Amino acid sequence: MTASLTIAIDGPAASGKTVVGRMLARQLGCRFLDTGLMYRAITWAALEVCINPRDAKKLGRLAQEQPVEVRFQEDGQVAVLVGGRDATLHLRDPRVEQAVSQVSQAAGVRDALVASQRRLAQDGPIVMAGRDIGTVVLADALVKVFLTASVRERARRRHAELEAQGDQTTYEEVLADLQRRDKVDSERKLSPLRPAADAQVVVTDGMDVEQVARFLMALVARRRL
């Protein structure tokens, strides 16, 4: 495997990007990064100092003054730090969940995190998942994939995950949240959610994780010929 191997996986919330991306990276023997964790980390840091998620100027300054650092672990997981503080355990906090889509629209935040993500890609082979990897972050990635599924299928999957964790959130609440996030992500001015022109769009309704991963492995093999 060469250091030039970069795989971009984009898609809406709960489309399976993380679980599929992690499985693909494990099979390829390379790093995996869910870039959404970096946006969650800066969101947590902003909320900790009472910055309004709509205050783009203050958010941009925060992203510059307290850089987000990603540390890859041997087990394939990552630790995410903001200004040297470990934010990893706070990334799934409900308040972060509610604010991250808004925070990610701030131009200064996106500029800082995209630059950091590109530096990480220069360090060696990587599978990177997010909303704008193939269109912005790694526009020259060897393989670009856009994973998607119907919003009801994605809500069903997310609700099942939450139930397994003992979370009492209803299916209807999960569905409404995904519909809200889809609207924000697709309508934002900066890097709206859309497939790259040269991305392989994969609709995963009716497919399990292993089937999707096998499809992507075959795609990678073809692109590397």
C-alpha atoms as one frame of an Amber mdcrd trajectory, in Angstrom:
protein
   0.000   0.000   0.000   1.358   3.424  -0.876   1.021   6.650   1.063  -1.080
   7.992  -1.815  -4.008   5.726  -0.960  -6.813   8.034   0.146 -10.424   6.941
   0.335 -13.189   9.520   0.781 -16.549   8.393   2.157 -19.321  10.974   2.290
 -22.993  10.729   3.094 -25.813  11.986   5.312 -26.142  11.312   9.027 -26.618
   7.652  10.007 -25.758   6.377   6.531 -23.179   3.926   7.876 -20.069   5.928
   6.964 -18.288   5.293  10.239 -18.913   1.579  10.688 -18.218   0.822   7.022
 -15.212   3.134   6.889 -13.687   1.591   9.996 -14.201  -1.924   8.611 -12.668
  -0.933   5.275  -9.642   0.663   6.960  -9.104  -2.433   9.084  -9.144  -4.653
   5.996  -6.708  -2.333   4.200  -4.462  -1.933   7.240  -4.666   1.853   7.318
  -6.016   4.637   9.514  -9.663   5.653   9.703 -10.951   9.106  10.594 -14.537
  10.181  11.097 -14.075  13.913  10.514 -17.381  14.601  12.232 -15.608  13.950
  15.529 -13.446  17.009  14.928 -16.520  19.201  14.438 -18.064  17.684  17.553
 -14.904  18.460  19.504 -14.889  22.138  18.563 -18.638  22.259  19.284 -18.017
  20.889  22.777 -15.223  23.404  23.361 -17.476  26.262  22.217 -20.322  25.220
  24.501 -17.905  24.916  27.422 -17.115  28.629  27.164 -20.701  29.615  26.288
 -20.076  30.568  22.654 -23.337  30.735  20.718 -23.356  28.032  17.973 -24.462
  30.750  15.536 -21.588  33.129  16.342 -19.358  32.311  13.370 -16.728  34.927
  14.248 -16.111  33.627  17.768 -16.227  30.024  16.576 -13.601  30.719  13.933
 -11.349  32.400  16.481 -11.758  29.435  18.830 -10.804  26.987  16.076  -7.638
  28.985  15.390  -6.635  29.503  19.019  -7.486  25.990  20.228  -6.529  23.596
  17.418  -8.157  20.188  17.205  -5.703  17.309  17.447  -6.455  13.705  16.463
  -4.460  10.870  18.008  -4.832   7.476  16.357  -4.919   4.496  18.732  -3.642
   0.975  18.090  -7.187  -0.437  18.309  -8.362   1.770  15.441 -10.109   4.283
  17.683  -9.075   7.920  18.033  -8.679  10.450  20.816  -9.678  14.017  19.958
  -8.205  16.974  21.811  -9.044  20.679  21.617  -6.356  23.050  22.772  -4.732
  20.141  24.570  -7.929  19.119  26.411  -9.298  15.639  25.747 -12.816  15.981
  24.341 -13.276  12.321  23.396 -15.754  11.392  26.135 -17.961  14.402  25.386
 -18.410  13.995  21.630 -21.803  12.260  21.904 -23.279  14.588  24.516 -26.890
  15.524  23.592 -26.059  19.236  23.586 -23.198  18.603  21.157 -25.528  16.491
  19.007 -27.965  19.390  18.770 -25.408  22.104  17.990 -22.816  20.463  15.747
 -24.622  21.026  12.429 -24.846  24.750  13.182 -21.230  25.047  14.354 -19.960
  23.234  11.262 -21.370  26.012   9.072 -18.888  28.569  10.437 -16.327  29.366
   7.728 -13.466  29.782  10.191 -14.172  26.407  11.746 -14.302  24.669   8.388
 -11.107  26.333   7.182  -9.183  25.263  10.279 -10.471  21.694  10.321 -10.140
  21.093   6.569  -6.499  22.192   6.751  -5.927  19.803   9.647  -7.637  16.934
   7.822  -5.470  17.463   4.751  -2.339  17.350   6.904  -3.488  14.058   8.399
  -3.989  12.626   4.905  -0.396  13.531   4.037   0.872  11.331   6.876  -0.031
   8.084   5.093  -2.868   5.906   3.782  -6.241   6.809   5.242  -9.970   6.232
   4.935 -11.728   9.486   5.776 -15.473   9.871   6.310 -17.581  13.010   6.519
 -19.836  15.335   4.561 -17.381  17.043   2.179 -14.367  14.746   1.933 -14.629
  13.931  -1.770 -15.778  17.408  -2.770 -13.473  19.593  -0.652 -11.063  17.931
   1.771  -9.617  15.227  -0.496 -10.847  16.270  -3.914  -8.091  14.164  -5.512
  -8.772  11.013  -3.452  -8.122   7.736  -5.242 -11.574   6.424  -4.313 -14.665
   8.519  -3.615 -17.871   7.014  -2.290 -21.196   8.580  -1.337 -23.125   6.292
   1.002 -26.810   6.952   1.439 -30.130   5.326   2.312 -33.705   6.494   2.721
 -34.221   8.676   5.779 -36.591   6.104   7.274 -34.030   3.332   6.873 -31.363
   5.502   8.451 -33.714   6.365  11.316 -34.456   2.670  11.843 -30.751   1.861
  12.075 -29.953   4.762  14.395 -32.935   3.951  16.626 -31.787   0.323  16.899
 -28.312   1.513  17.932 -29.760   3.805  20.589 -32.038   1.073  21.919 -29.062
  -1.263  22.259 -27.387   1.416  24.383 -30.432   1.750  26.619 -31.408   5.120
  25.158 -35.152   5.848  25.352 -35.308   8.157  22.312 -38.275   7.180  20.140
 -38.105   6.294  16.458 -40.181   9.379  15.647 -37.699  11.614  17.474 -34.764
  10.032  15.656 -36.527  10.462  12.304 -37.298  14.129  12.982 -33.693  14.802
  14.017 -32.299  13.172  10.869 -34.699  15.145   8.679 -33.557  18.349  10.395
 -29.876  17.485   9.968 -30.371  16.521   6.313 -31.948  19.908   5.637 -29.170
  21.841   7.394 -26.369  19.821   5.789 -27.748  19.996   2.248 -28.746  23.676
   2.316 -25.716  25.244   4.006 -23.731  27.718   1.899 -20.304  26.259   2.677
 -19.630  22.727   1.441 -23.244  21.536   1.196 -23.789  17.798   1.382 -23.677
  16.353  -2.136 -21.816  13.590  -3.984 -18.599  14.494  -5.769 -19.027  14.410
  -9.542 -16.739  11.369  -9.747 -18.018   9.576  -6.633 -19.598   6.131  -6.632
 -23.062   6.557  -5.099 -24.067   3.536  -3.019 -27.674   3.246  -1.808 -27.519
   0.863   1.145 -31.198   0.106   1.764 -31.411  -3.670   2.132 -27.640  -4.092
   2.503 -25.783  -5.039   5.676 -22.409  -3.647   6.727 -20.440  -6.609   5.398
 -22.072  -6.350   1.967 -21.266  -2.648   1.718 -17.676  -3.199   2.860 -17.163
  -5.961   0.281 -18.509  -3.693  -2.451 -16.102  -0.930  -1.442 -13.129  -3.307
  -1.225 -13.854  -4.404  -4.793 -14.081  -0.749  -5.843 -10.715   0.022  -4.229
  -9.131  -2.976  -5.960 -10.377  -1.773  -9.361  -9.161   1.794  -8.815  -5.679
   0.609  -7.811  -5.136  -1.423 -10.989
